[in-house]
Amino acid sequence: DAVLHAGADWLHVDIFDGSKASNGALSSMGPQTVRALRKRLPDAYLDVHVGCRDPSAVVETLLADGCSSGLTFQFESCASVDAARALAVEIKKGG
């Protein structure tokens, strides 16, 4: 709450499984974090970046849990360019 009251327009959430970070960093945030933020801050814009081996595995859950249209993913994680396009379309429809 304090960040938004201080003037922030949106919050950024990184979700990493360690497969895309150069140092193997894991994020302790996931769909449950997005769900909790949405519940506590219903009007906040939640910009979520998915850096996972299979971003399509979490996109539907993130959209259902309240992620805003700022959901991004690393296209090279997808099996093909067509799969990346399909995922982008899914996000656009859901957001």
C-alpha positions as CSV (number, residue, x, y, z in Angstrom):
1,D,0.0,0.0,0.0
2,A,2.7,2.4,0.9
3,V,4.4,2.3,-2.5
4,L,1.2,3.2,-4.3
5,H,0.2,5.9,-1.8
6,A,3.7,7.4,-2.3
7,G,2.9,7.8,-6.0
8,A,3.8,4.6,-7.8
9,D,1.5,3.8,-10.7
10,W,2.2,0.1,-10.9
11,L,4.1,-2.8,-9.3
12,H,6.6,-5.1,-11.2
13,V,6.8,-8.8,-10.2
14,D,9.5,-11.1,-11.5
15,I,8.7,-14.8,-11.6
16,F,11.8,-16.9,-12.3
17,D,12.4,-20.7,-12.0
18,G,16.2,-20.3,-12.3
19,S,16.4,-21.5,-15.9
20,K,16.7,-18.1,-17.5
21,A,18.7,-16.1,-14.9
22,S,22.5,-16.1,-15.7
23,N,23.3,-16.7,-12.0
24,G,20.6,-19.4,-11.7
25,A,18.6,-17.1,-9.4
26,L,15.2,-18.3,-8.3
27,S,12.3,-16.0,-7.5
28,S,10.2,-16.7,-4.4
29,M,7.3,-15.0,-6.2
30,G,4.8,-16.9,-8.2
31,P,1.1,-16.9,-9.0
32,Q,0.3,-16.9,-5.3
33,T,2.2,-13.6,-5.0
34,V,0.1,-12.1,-7.8
35,R,-3.1,-13.4,-6.2
36,A,-2.1,-11.9,-2.8
37,L,-1.2,-8.5,-4.3
38,R,-4.4,-8.3,-6.3
39,K,-6.5,-9.1,-3.2
40,R,-4.7,-6.4,-1.2
41,L,-4.3,-3.9,-4.0
42,P,-7.3,-4.3,-6.3
43,D,-6.7,-1.2,-8.3
44,A,-2.9,-1.6,-8.7
45,Y,-1.4,-2.3,-12.2
46,L,0.5,-5.5,-11.8
47,D,3.3,-5.8,-14.4
48,V,4.5,-9.4,-14.3
49,H,7.6,-10.8,-16.1
50,V,7.8,-14.6,-16.5
51,G,11.3,-16.0,-16.8
52,C,10.5,-19.7,-16.7
53,R,11.4,-22.7,-18.8
54,D,7.8,-23.0,-19.9
55,P,5.9,-19.7,-19.6
56,S,2.7,-21.1,-21.0
57,A,2.4,-23.3,-17.9
58,V,1.8,-20.3,-15.7
59,V,0.2,-17.7,-17.9
60,E,-3.4,-18.9,-17.5
61,T,-3.0,-19.0,-13.7
62,L,-1.4,-15.5,-13.6
63,L,-4.2,-14.0,-15.7
64,A,-6.9,-15.7,-13.5
65,D,-5.1,-14.5,-10.4
66,G,-5.2,-10.8,-11.4
67,C,-2.2,-10.0,-13.5
68,S,-2.7,-6.9,-15.5
69,S,-2.1,-6.7,-19.2
70,G,1.6,-6.1,-18.5
71,L,2.3,-9.8,-18.5
72,T,5.6,-10.4,-20.4
73,F,7.6,-13.6,-21.0
74,Q,10.9,-14.5,-22.6
75,F,10.1,-15.6,-26.1
76,E,13.1,-17.9,-26.4
77,S,11.6,-20.1,-23.7
78,C,8.9,-21.2,-26.1
79,A,9.3,-24.2,-28.3
80,S,9.0,-22.1,-31.5
81,V,8.2,-18.6,-32.8
82,D,4.6,-19.8,-33.5
83,A,4.3,-21.0,-29.9
84,A,5.5,-17.6,-28.7
85,R,3.0,-15.8,-30.9
86,A,0.2,-18.1,-29.7
87,L,1.1,-17.3,-26.1
88,A,1.2,-13.6,-26.8
89,V,-2.3,-13.8,-28.3
90,E,-3.5,-15.7,-25.2
91,I,-2.1,-13.0,-22.9
92,K,-3.7,-10.3,-25.0
93,K,-7.1,-11.9,-24.9
94,G,-6.8,-12.5,-21.2
95,G,-5.5,-9.2,-20.2
